Amino acid sequence: MFKNLRITCDEATMICDKSQYGASTLLNRLKLNIHFIGCKKCILYTKQNVKLTDLYKGYSHSCKGEKHTLSSEDKEALKKTFKLKS
């Protein structure tokens, strides 16, 4: 009965990644929590993954108002470089 609920560490990391973005199913999250009972490494991976996501979200909010583009001069120089190499 419980054999269907057992997953590998690779599957656990995939479910962890999906669950952070709301793309995992209830069954997958259940499998992940069962996997956590016997795997401390996957618990650590999940904690680190959540921390990195939170850091990125915090940083991305401060950057949304800024435009990160090349100047016209830089664009022209880049085009010339590509033309010379082709």
C-alpha positions as CSV (number, residue, x, y, z in Angstrom):
1,M,0.0,0.0,0.0
2,F,2.7,2.5,0.9
3,K,5.0,1.5,-1.9
4,N,3.2,3.9,-4.2
5,L,4.1,6.7,-1.8
6,R,7.8,6.2,-1.7
7,I,9.9,8.4,-3.9
8,T,13.6,8.9,-4.7
9,C,15.6,12.0,-3.7
10,D,15.6,13.1,-7.4
11,E,11.8,12.9,-7.4
12,A,11.7,14.7,-4.0
13,T,13.8,17.6,-5.3
14,M,11.6,17.9,-8.4
15,I,8.4,18.0,-6.2
16,C,10.1,20.5,-3.9
17,D,10.8,22.8,-6.8
18,K,7.3,22.5,-8.2
19,S,5.6,23.0,-4.8
20,Q,7.3,26.4,-4.3
21,Y,5.6,27.6,-7.4
22,G,2.2,26.0,-6.7
23,A,2.6,23.4,-9.5
24,S,2.6,20.2,-7.4
25,T,-0.4,18.1,-6.5
26,L,-1.6,17.2,-3.1
27,L,-0.5,13.6,-3.7
28,N,3.0,14.8,-4.6
29,R,3.3,17.0,-1.5
30,L,2.2,14.0,0.6
31,K,4.9,11.8,-1.0
32,L,7.4,14.5,-0.3
33,N,6.5,14.8,3.4
34,I,6.7,11.0,3.7
35,H,10.1,11.1,2.1
36,F,11.2,13.7,4.6
37,I,10.7,11.2,7.4
38,G,13.7,9.2,6.3
39,C,15.8,11.7,4.4
40,K,17.4,14.6,6.2
41,K,19.3,15.7,3.1
42,C,16.1,16.5,1.2
43,I,14.8,18.5,4.2
44,L,18.0,20.6,4.1
45,Y,17.7,21.0,0.3
46,T,14.1,22.2,0.7
47,K,15.1,24.7,3.4
48,Q,17.9,26.1,1.3
49,N,15.7,26.2,-1.8
50,V,13.0,28.2,0.1
51,K,15.7,30.6,1.5
52,L,17.1,31.2,-2.0
53,T,13.6,31.8,-3.4
54,D,12.8,34.3,-0.7
55,L,16.1,36.1,-1.2
56,Y,15.5,36.3,-5.0
57,K,11.9,37.6,-4.5
58,G,13.2,40.3,-2.1
59,Y,15.9,41.3,-4.6
60,S,13.6,41.3,-7.6
61,H,11.1,43.6,-6.0
62,S,13.8,46.3,-5.6
63,C,14.9,45.9,-9.3
64,K,11.5,46.0,-11.0
65,G,11.5,49.8,-11.3
66,E,14.9,49.9,-13.0
67,K,15.5,49.2,-16.7
68,H,18.5,47.1,-17.5
69,T,19.3,47.8,-21.2
70,L,22.2,48.6,-23.3
71,S,22.8,52.2,-24.4
72,S,22.4,52.9,-28.1
73,E,26.2,53.2,-28.5
74,D,26.7,49.8,-26.8
75,K,24.2,48.2,-29.1
76,E,25.9,49.6,-32.2
77,A,29.3,48.4,-31.0
78,L,27.9,45.0,-30.3
79,K,26.3,44.9,-33.8
80,K,29.7,45.8,-35.4
81,T,31.4,43.1,-33.4
82,F,29.0,40.5,-34.7
83,K,29.4,41.7,-38.2
84,L,33.2,41.4,-38.0
85,K,33.0,37.8,-36.7
86,S,30.5,36.5,-39.3
